[in-house]
Amino acid sequence: MNLLSIILAFAFPIIADDLACNGDVRLCNRRYSNISLVGSHNSAFVGILPTNNHDGMAVERFAEAVRDANLDGIVYRPAGQPALDEWPTLQEFLDSGVRLIVFMGKSDHFAAIQTIFEAYKTDKYYADTTKVDYILPQFLYQWQNAYGQTDSAFSNCSIDRPKRIQHPETYMYMINHFLDIQLPFGIVIPNQFEASSTNSLESITKQAEACGVQWGVKPNVILLEQLFLMGFALALTLTFSLTTCQFSINSGLLTLCNGVL
């Protein structure tokens, strides 16, 4: 899971005013911390082996990639660490030219509580805003529930990372919605056999609503996996209806916007 080192969590297209704010003018006054996003867990991977997805490098190297892609001019650079009610609105992002927010899943802030094994690994990578001000430490802003779940009901909405979190109500949060299979010796592998049911509207809705009830607010990120197994048909039917802030799979709807509609 450490290979998921950078989450490009937010990207605005440059579009006409009537489609501004991710497709709906009613989103313009919402803070970034008050919307929900859908992501694909394995979208960043270029192969099936760890050697294909090496990320054991200094944060400055990640910054080089962002710069080489000509994205460093549109990234969010917060002056400090914004609280939930201090994040800019989508309109404020647009007005300031911001189209991208970058999070990294490890940071020096939590380095002291890494396991002994982690402490002696040579492929460390950490977000450090004193070196790169726009690669934000994810776990200072978001917590997430456990990945590698083998329960198809996805009933576990408890905090898994970061450890020892205090005041979770002051964080955004992500739910991992991908199913694994438990093998002997504690090994888990992706459950590709049930990808269609796992990524169904019913399954996604059930977990999002359950976690929303437990925490009093809907998840900010719903992370899916195995979308490539759904084929081209899914690409045609998995759409956003931002007029109603809803996520559509085969004409079924899941309300995504985090606040009260």
C-alpha positions, 0 to 999 in steps of 0.5 A: 500500500505504500506504493500509493505514495501520491494522491492527486486528489483534485483536478479542475478542467478549464471549462466554460463558466456555466460548467465551472466548479467541477460541473455545477455552479452550486459546488462553487461555494463549497470548501474542498473539505466539504465535497466527496471524490471518487478515486481509483486505487491502482490508477497510479501503477504501471506494472504488477511488481514493486520494481515497476512502481519504485517510489523510494526517493526523496520528495524533491524527485517527486517534485521534479516529475510534477515540474516536468509535467508542467503542473507546478504552476497550478498546484495548491500551496497552503500558507499553513495547515488549513483546518476543515473550515479554512480550506478554500472553496472551489471557486476560490481555487479557480480564481487563484488558478489552482487546479491540483492538490497533491497529498503524499501518504507518508511524512516525517511527522509520523516517522518516529512511530514507524516500525523497527523494520520501516526504520531500517528500510533504505527506500524511505520517502516522506512529504516535507513541506519545508522542501516541497511546499505543495506535496502535503502530508496526507495523514495530517489532513485525512485519515482512512479506514483499513485496506485489504478488507476481506469482508464483502459487507465493508463494515469496518469504518474504523480509523486505520491510518494514521495511528494514535490519531486525536480528534478525528472529527477535525480531519477529512477521511477516505474509505477504501472500497476494494476487496481482498481474499485471505490466503494462508500465512496472512497473505491477502490478494485482490479479489478480482472474482467479485469486482463487479459486485464490489464496484456496484452502486449497492456496495459503494452506497452501503459502505459510504452510508454506514461510515457516514452514520458512524462519523456524522459526515460522508467520506471525502474520498471513496477509493475504488479498485479493479475498475479495469476489469469492468471493461469499456462498458463501465467507462460508458456508464460510470459518470458523474451527475454534478447537477445533483451531486451524484455518482452514476453506475448503470443509472443508479445514483449515489449522492456524493457531495459531503454537505447537506444538499 
